[in-house]
């Protein structure tokens, strides 16, 4: 970048994975303090609480990709890649995590 006298910047997509939709049916099991918190956030979830081995349990369908799920990184990559391609970026054939686009005569690399 320095040799080519490029400007360099960094960015972060807050909650990146949450922008991607889950493409499979995934259930999340809530127990203990996590169950209490989720029911404080949305009291209507209390209606779904069941007993399992004497403990309160709540199962919810996961709608968005979530950190910790194996497929979340792939779902986020596909969403981000598609967004860049719609913006006119071309993926590098040697490194698909690099995208380029000419903007006003200058190469922009992400």
C-alpha positions in Angstrom: 0.0 0.0 0.0 2.8 2.4 0.9 4.7 1.6 -2.3 1.6 2.4 -4.3 0.9 5.5 -2.2 -2.5 4.2 -1.3 -4.7 5.5 1.5 -5.4 2.9 4.2 -8.3 2.6 6.5 -9.9 0.1 8.8 -13.5 -0.6 9.5 -15.7 -2.9 11.6 -19.2 -4.1 10.9 -20.8 -4.1 14.4 -22.7 -7.3 15.0 -21.7 -8.6 11.5 -23.0 -12.1 11.8 -26.4 -10.8 12.9 -26.9 -9.3 9.5 -27.0 -12.8 7.9 -30.1 -15.0 8.0 -29.8 -18.5 9.2 -30.5 -20.9 6.3 -31.2 -24.0 8.4 -33.5 -24.7 11.3 -31.5 -24.1 14.5 -32.8 -24.2 18.1 -31.2 -22.4 20.9 -31.7 -23.8 24.4 -31.9 -21.3 27.3 -31.6 -22.3 30.9 -30.6 -20.6 34.2 -29.6 -17.0 34.2 -29.8 -16.7 30.4 -33.4 -17.9 30.5 -34.2 -15.3 33.1 -32.6 -12.5 31.1 -34.3 -13.5 27.8 -37.7 -13.5 29.6 -37.0 -10.1 31.1 -36.2 -8.7 27.6 -39.4 -10.3 26.2 -41.9 -11.5 28.8 -44.0 -13.3 26.1 -41.3 -16.0 26.0 -42.4 -17.1 29.5 -45.3 -19.0 27.8 -42.8 -21.3 26.1 -40.9 -22.4 29.2 -41.0 -26.1 29.8 -39.5 -28.4 32.5 -36.7 -30.7 31.7 -35.3 -32.9 34.5 -36.8 -30.4 37.0 -35.2 -27.3 35.4 -36.9 -24.5 33.4 -35.9 -24.6 29.8 -36.8 -22.5 26.8 -36.1 -23.4 23.1 -36.2 -20.6 20.5 -35.6 -20.8 16.8 -32.5 -18.9 15.7 -33.4 -16.4 12.9 -30.0 -14.7 12.4 -26.5 -16.0 12.3 -24.9 -16.0 15.7 -21.3 -16.0 16.9 -20.5 -19.6 18.0 -22.6 -21.3 15.3 -20.4 -23.2 12.9 -22.1 -21.9 9.8 -22.3 -18.2 10.8 -19.0 -17.2 9.3 -19.9 -18.7 6.0 -23.3 -17.0 6.0 -21.8 -13.6 6.8 -19.1 -14.1 4.1 -21.7 -14.9 1.5 -23.8 -11.8 2.5 -20.7 -9.5 2.5 -19.4 -10.9 -0.7 -22.7 -10.5 -2.4 -23.0 -6.9 -1.2 -19.6 -6.0 -2.5 -20.3 -7.6 -5.9 -23.6 -5.6 -6.1 -21.5 -2.5 -5.5 -19.2 -3.4 -8.5 -16.3 -5.0 -6.7 -14.6 -8.0 -8.2 -13.2 -10.8 -6.1 -9.5 -11.7 -6.4 -9.2 -15.1 -8.1 -6.2 -16.0 -5.9 -7.7 -14.8 -2.6 -11.5 -14.6 -2.4 -11.3 -12.5 0.8 -9.9 -9.6 -1.3 -12.2 -7.5 -3.6 -11.2 -4.7 -5.9 -13.0 -1.9 -7.7 -11.8 1.1 -9.7 -13.3 4.3 -8.3 -12.5 7.6 -10.1 -9.4 6.1 -11.7 -8.1 4.7 -8.4 -8.1 1.1 -7.2 -10.1 0.5 -4.0 -9.2 -2.8 -2.3 -11.2 -4.4 0.5 
